[in-house]
Amino acid sequence: MPYVNVKVAGNLSAGQKKEIARGISETLFKVAGKDPGTTYIVFEEISRENWAVGERLLSE
């Protein structure tokens, strides 16, 4: 049972999440033989003001 946590700065639409989930599920099936029906994918949308690269906030 694979568990994948996808963290992104900002928001994704439902369509984008579905496409990303499909791609992750397909890749895990092709590469590792993992059943897409038992692959759990969690999306964490993090506000750009709460994410930094080095000293710079992504909201700047």
Secondary structure, DSSP 8 states (H G I E B T S, - for coil): --EEEEEEES---HHHHHHHHHHHHHHHHHHH---GGG-EEEEEEE-GGG-EETTEETT-
